[in-house]
Every structure is written in structure tokens, then in C-alpha cells.
Amino acid sequence: MKAYLSKLRKDYSLMGLDEKNMAADPFRQFEEWLVDVANAGLPEPNAMVLSTVDAKSRPHSRVVLLRNVDDVGFVFYTNYDSEKGRQLEANPHAALNFFWVGLERQVRIEGMVQKIALTESNEYFQSRPRGSQISSWASPQSQVIADRAQLENKVKELEAEFKNKELIERPPFWGGYRLVPTMIEFWQGRPNRMHDRIRYSLQEDKVWKIERLAP
């Protein structure tokens, strides 16, 4: 395995990244890149790694889906009682990472996470497919369960319970979070590992400082 891994090589050569051509606002730059990803037809363009820290300062990472980005931050949804929900309650510092290998691009984001307004969570929940709504009610996310049948039986119970309801209300234990960034880094792969890295850092006056980092 060591020999196999040591031989894995990919020379990135699609394009470069010049800070002179970067948007002054990192949110606009992110949106431009997200459009590029969508136009390229890459799978799961909104998939991102969310990293949190537990009470013992141990890091945890998992893939979640970006569901909105605005001038404040990056929004995702989950069970408040899940492992990540409990960790964010104890320590709201978190990080996001997007890797779009088809475009040889990566975006790193660091900041503070806060729950979004309940009205926003309600609106998004109603936009979800009915099956996903029921699954949100059925799953005690991150808890140990006996087997898959436990989940499937719970889904059947809820399907019967909600059968005559046109709208399924959002579970009180499920909703959205917004990561409000203080740092956003845009990474573009380049040949010979001489990658381009452009970092936006939020200053005390709320102005974004743009700097180039060594690869």
C-alpha cells in the first residue's frame, strides 16, 4: 500500500489564480467559483467537509451539504442533537472545506457558527421532499441504534401518522446553522505543487484583506 500511495501523482495545470483578478468580496468570489463548478457539471458541487471540535479539543469532520450562501455566511442543516450539533453548542468555532477536483480548486473557510432564524429553518424544511422530512423526524442522529430495521419501522410509523397531513411541521430538534467566516482561502492547483493560494482575512474594520500565501 505504501508503494502504491507514494506513486500517486497528479500535476495540476488547468489554470492559475491572480489576486489582481479576485473579487474584493470573498462571497462574490465564492459564488463565481460555484457557478463554474455547476457549469462544469461536477457531482455534488455543494458538498463540503464540516470540521468541529468536541469538549476535549478533539477534531471531528464529516461531509454536509451547503444549502445557502449570502452576505453573512454559509448555511447548512442538521439535527441539533446530533454529534456535530452538540459540539457546535459547546464550541461554535468551525471550518468548512470544498474540494472540486474537476477544476483543481479548493476553498477553505473558518469562522463562528450560529443557529439561523426558525422562520428560515421552517421555510427550508417545507422545501424538502416529503421522504426527507419524515426521515428528519425518524432519525435520532448520531445515537446508537439496534439495527436498520429500527429506523425503517419508525419511518413506517411516521408515514402512517402523517398520512392525512398536507404539511409536515419541522421537528423542533432540527434546523439550520450559518458559519460566519473570518477567513476564506481560495486554492488553485498548479504544476509542480506550486499552487496558488489567495486568502481573505476579515479585519476589525470589517474590511477583507487579500493576501497571497506560499503553497
C-alpha positions as a Python dict, from the first residue, in 0.01 Angstrom:
ca = {
    (1, 'M'): (0, 0, 0),
    (2, 'K'): (282, 242, 82),
    (3, 'A'): (437, 189, -260),
    (4, 'Y'): (100, 239, -428),
    (5, 'L'): (27, 562, -243),
    (6, 'S'): (374, 704, -296),
    (7, 'K'): (334, 666, -673),
    (8, 'L'): (4, 853, -691),
    (9, 'R'): (75, 1179, -868),
    (10, 'K'): (-138, 1442, -1041),
    (11, 'D'): (10, 1756, -1191),
    (12, 'Y'): (-247, 2035, -1177),
    (13, 'S'): (-235, 2252, -1486),
    (14, 'L'): (-582, 2381, -1577),
    (15, 'M'): (-542, 2745, -1477),
    (16, 'G'): (-382, 2995, -1242),
    (17, 'L'): (-507, 3238, -980),
    (18, 'D'): (-408, 3606, -969),
    (19, 'E'): (-511, 3819, -673),
    (20, 'K'): (-544, 4117, -907),
    (21, 'N'): (-841, 3945, -1069),
    (22, 'M'): (-1008, 3836, -745),
    (23, 'A'): (-1332, 3998, -630),
    (24, 'A'): (-1296, 4240, -338),
    (25, 'D'): (-1569, 4047, -157),
    (26, 'P'): (-1493, 3677, -91),
    (27, 'F'): (-1863, 3589, -105),
    (28, 'R'): (-1878, 3714, -464),
    (29, 'Q'): (-1563, 3519, -546),
    (30, 'F'): (-1710, 3204, -393),
    (31, 'E'): (-2030, 3245, -592),
    (32, 'E'): (-1830, 3284, -913),
    (33, 'W'): (-1645, 2962, -840),
    (34, 'L'): (-1966, 2781, -750),
    (35, 'V'): (-2114, 2885, -1087),
    (36, 'D'): (-1802, 2749, -1256),
    (37, 'V'): (-1850, 2417, -1075),
    (38, 'A'): (-2216, 2400, -1175),
    (39, 'N'): (-2135, 2482, -1539),
    (40, 'A'): (-1868, 2211, -1539),
    (41, 'G'): (-2129, 1955, -1436),
    (42, 'L'): (-1929, 1828, -1141),
    (43, 'P'): (-2116, 1597, -899),
    (44, 'E'): (-2234, 1728, -561),
    (45, 'P'): (-2099, 2083, -611),
    (46, 'N'): (-2234, 2188, -270),
    (47, 'A'): (-2071, 1905, -73),
    (48, 'M'): (-1835, 2036, 194),
    (49, 'V'): (-1639, 1898, 487),
    (50, 'L'): (-1752, 2048, 818),
    (51, 'S'): (-1494, 2028, 1097),
    (52, 'T'): (-1585, 2083, 1462),
    (53, 'V'): (-1415, 2034, 1799),
    (54, 'D'): (-1552, 1841, 2096),
    (55, 'A'): (-1524, 1924, 2466),
    (56, 'K'): (-1185, 1750, 2485),
    (57, 'S'): (-1047, 1955, 2193),
    (58, 'R'): (-1058, 1656, 1960),
    (59, 'P'): (-1138, 1743, 1595),
    (60, 'H'): (-1426, 1581, 1405),
    (61, 'S'): (-1505, 1605, 1033),
    (62, 'R'): (-1790, 1496, 810),
    (63, 'V'): (-1941, 1588, 474),
    (64, 'V'): (-2256, 1803, 476),
    (65, 'L'): (-2434, 1999, 204),
    (66, 'L'): (-2427, 2375, 161),
    (67, 'R'): (-2787, 2495, 128),
    (68, 'N'): (-2741, 2870, 106),
    (69, 'V'): (-2469, 3133, 92),
    (70, 'D'): (-2542, 3501, 147),
    (71, 'D'): (-2356, 3815, 252),
    (72, 'V'): (-2335, 3684, 608),
    (73, 'G'): (-2226, 3324, 577),
    (74, 'F'): (-2268, 2964, 469),
    (75, 'V'): (-2584, 2774, 569),
    (76, 'F'): (-2632, 2402, 633),
    (77, 'Y'): (-2896, 2196, 815),
    (78, 'T'): (-2881, 1912, 1064),
    (79, 'N'): (-3023, 1762, 1382),
    (80, 'Y'): (-2947, 1993, 1676),
    (81, 'D'): (-2896, 1686, 1896),
    (82, 'S'): (-2650, 1520, 1659),
    (83, 'E'): (-2283, 1491, 1744),
    (84, 'K'): (-2195, 1799, 1542),
    (85, 'G'): (-2489, 1989, 1688),
    (86, 'R'): (-2372, 1919, 2042),
    (87, 'Q'): (-2016, 2013, 1953),
    (88, 'L'): (-2124, 2342, 1797),
    (89, 'E'): (-2332, 2421, 2104),
    (90, 'A'): (-2022, 2378, 2322),
    (91, 'N'): (-1774, 2539, 2082),
    (92, 'P'): (-1907, 2740, 1785),
    (93, 'H'): (-1568, 2764, 1613),
    (94, 'A'): (-1574, 2555, 1296),
    (95, 'A'): (-1424, 2515, 949),
    (96, 'L'): (-1552, 2422, 603),
    (97, 'N'): (-1365, 2276, 310),
    (98, 'F'): (-1476, 2243, -53),
    (99, 'F'): (-1265, 2038, -298),
    (100, 'W'): (-1368, 2049, -662),
    (101, 'V'): (-1114, 1812, -814),
    (102, 'G'): (-1254, 1852, -1166),
    (103, 'L'): (-1148, 2218, -1163),
    (104, 'E'): (-843, 2160, -941),
    (105, 'R'): (-984, 2402, -684),
    (106, 'Q'): (-1027, 2411, -309),
    (107, 'V'): (-1188, 2661, -72),
    (108, 'R'): (-1110, 2668, 300),
    (109, 'I'): (-1336, 2865, 536),
    (110, 'E'): (-1302, 2934, 909),
    (111, 'G'): (-1537, 3117, 1141),
    (112, 'M'): (-1811, 3104, 1401),
    (113, 'V'): (-2131, 2906, 1367),
    (114, 'Q'): (-2472, 3024, 1487),
    (115, 'K'): (-2824, 2888, 1452),
    (116, 'I'): (-3030, 3058, 1184),
    (117, 'A'): (-3375, 3202, 1245),
    (118, 'L'): (-3650, 2945, 1299),
    (119, 'T'): (-3852, 3103, 1018),
    (120, 'E'): (-3565, 3033, 780),
    (121, 'S'): (-3539, 2673, 902),
    (122, 'N'): (-3916, 2629, 865),
    (123, 'E'): (-3910, 2762, 510),
    (124, 'Y'): (-3629, 2532, 406),
    (125, 'F'): (-3785, 2229, 576),
    (126, 'Q'): (-4104, 2278, 374),
    (127, 'S'): (-3898, 2280, 53),
    (128, 'R'): (-3758, 1933, 125),
    (129, 'P'): (-3903, 1616, -28),
    (130, 'R'): (-4165, 1456, 196),
    (131, 'G'): (-3947, 1148, 244),
    (132, 'S'): (-3661, 1362, 371),
    (133, 'Q'): (-3898, 1542, 609),
    (134, 'I'): (-4009, 1210, 757),
    (135, 'S'): (-3650, 1091, 785),
    (136, 'S'): (-3566, 1402, 987),
    (137, 'W'): (-3834, 1304, 1237),
    (138, 'A'): (-3735, 936, 1236),
    (139, 'S'): (-3361, 952, 1288),
    (140, 'P'): (-3208, 1007, 1634),
    (141, 'Q'): (-2895, 1124, 1455),
    (142, 'S'): (-2559, 1007, 1595),
    (143, 'Q'): (-2722, 786, 1858),
    (144, 'V'): (-2655, 412, 1874),
    (145, 'I'): (-2943, 204, 1731),
    (146, 'A'): (-3007, -170, 1736),
    (147, 'D'): (-3025, -216, 1359),
    (148, 'R'): (-3155, -60, 1037),
    (149, 'A'): (-3495, -217, 1093),
    (150, 'Q'): (-3542, 19, 1388),
    (151, 'L'): (-3518, 317, 1154),
    (152, 'E'): (-3732, 162, 882),
    (153, 'N'): (-4006, 75, 1131),
    (154, 'K'): (-4001, 429, 1268),
    (155, 'V'): (-4035, 568, 915),
    (156, 'K'): (-4339, 346, 854),
    (157, 'E'): (-4498, 465, 1179),
    (158, 'L'): (-4446, 826, 1083),
    (159, 'E'): (-4572, 774, 729),
    (160, 'A'): (-4897, 645, 878),
    (161, 'E'): (-4909, 928, 1133),
    (162, 'F'): (-4856, 1199, 870),
    (163, 'K'): (-5066, 1030, 600),
    (164, 'N'): (-5353, 1278, 617),
    (165, 'K'): (-5137, 1586, 677),
    (166, 'E'): (-5063, 1803, 378),
    (167, 'L'): (-4777, 1976, 557),
    (168, 'I'): (-4532, 1814, 797),
    (169, 'E'): (-4400, 2056, 1056),
    (170, 'R'): (-4028, 2090, 1116),
    (171, 'P'): (-3904, 1884, 1412),
    (172, 'P'): (-3804, 2115, 1699),
    (173, 'F'): (-3468, 1934, 1717),
    (174, 'W'): (-3378, 2000, 1353),
    (175, 'G'): (-3274, 2322, 1182),
    (176, 'G'): (-3009, 2535, 1019),
    (177, 'Y'): (-2672, 2678, 1109),
    (178, 'R'): (-2477, 2959, 947),
    (179, 'L'): (-2099, 2970, 953),
    (180, 'V'): (-1999, 3337, 963),
    (181, 'P'): (-1644, 3345, 822),
    (182, 'T'): (-1340, 3534, 941),
    (183, 'M'): (-1112, 3366, 684),
    (184, 'I'): (-1172, 3231, 334),
    (185, 'E'): (-890, 3085, 126),
    (186, 'F'): (-911, 3009, -245),
    (187, 'W'): (-669, 2744, -374),
    (188, 'Q'): (-594, 2668, -737),
    (189, 'G'): (-377, 2370, -829),
    (190, 'R'): (-64, 2449, -1034),
    (191, 'P'): (215, 2238, -1186),
    (192, 'N'): (496, 2103, -968),
    (193, 'R'): (298, 2172, -649),
    (194, 'M'): (349, 2548, -692),
    (195, 'H'): (-19, 2605, -615),
    (196, 'D'): (-188, 2945, -597),
    (197, 'R'): (-338, 3035, -258),
    (198, 'I'): (-526, 3360, -203),
    (199, 'R'): (-652, 3433, 149),
    (200, 'Y'): (-922, 3678, 257),
    (201, 'S'): (-898, 3778, 625),
    (202, 'L'): (-1168, 3985, 793),
    (203, 'Q'): (-1018, 4288, 970),
    (204, 'E'): (-1155, 4471, 1275),
    (205, 'D'): (-1300, 4741, 1048),
    (206, 'K'): (-1495, 4463, 865),
    (207, 'V'): (-1285, 4505, 552),
    (208, 'W'): (-1147, 4191, 386),
    (209, 'K'): (-767, 4185, 349),
    (210, 'I'): (-642, 3988, 47),
    (211, 'E'): (-303, 3815, 64),
    (212, 'R'): (-112, 3551, -131),
    (213, 'L'): (18, 3252, 64),
    (214, 'A'): (306, 3022, -21),
    (215, 'P'): (187, 2678, -138),
}
